[in-house]
């Protein structure tokens, strides 16, 4: 597991596995309780889907619990959802492929063993249909412009399936064009300001493309440092006054990658994550949020694991 996403997951797992046993057990029980009869995991409403199943599997992996019957059932769900076609989003593709990768690594289950030998090439061809004239990748075939976040996802997918990115210099140019004068990155060219999550995606893409320089890194550190609120967490952008767990997680991961975590107060970010931690397992998304789901379980565990050494 030597790719970007693998390295990040292993880094997070190393931190989570140092949390108290009681903490890990309650969150593992919560995630397992969300598994459905078909083996997948749902969001806050509706049935199983690939997006939430991907987060559940990543959470169980961080907790050292991705094995046994839950892993077998999840593998069956992923097999049932493996398809290549115009309705398959990049997010779903990545959730499926990375979930399958984690199941193979952790439980020895080869989800895609019976897939056609050419499935990786088919995925790569499908992704390239999202390429736009600006050099980036759109969310869908109907999208007219590239997205920083979607471009990051495409680059991750291609690395996971060991396929080259066509014309990487065009994507580097696109990602750099998404930078804002105030620091950070916007998601789409029509956006007027930078945001935390597109900034994390922009830095991630540049790291994958081996195109991150010191000036971009330092300006992004400054931008993310300014996103911490009095609550301790990070907000999505300058127009949103409150912090949320997703932005806190992506901000902490990116600042750690950039060796710039001292741009925020890590102990305050850890306290924020703990405020959102539910005693019966799982995490809420923000102070005003009363519900938990497996996606925020992953973000919360990632924050606890990344910031554990900053407890006060």
Secondary structure, DSSP 8 states (H G I E B T S, - for coil): --SHHHHHHHHHHHHHTTS-HHHHHHHHHHHHHTB-TTS-EE-SSSSEEHHHHHHHHHHHHHTT---HHHHHHHHHHHHHH---STT--HHHHHHHHHHHHHHHHHH---TTTTS-TTHHHHHHHHHHTTB-TTSSB-SSTT--S-BHHHHHHHHHHHHHTT---TTHHHHHHHHHHTB-TTSSB-SSTT-SS-BHHHHHHHHHHHHHTT---HHHHHHHHHHHHTTB-TTSSB-SSTT--S--HHHHHHHHHHHHHTT-GGGS-HHHHHHHHHHTB-TTS-EESSTT---EEHHHHHHHHHHHHHHGGG--
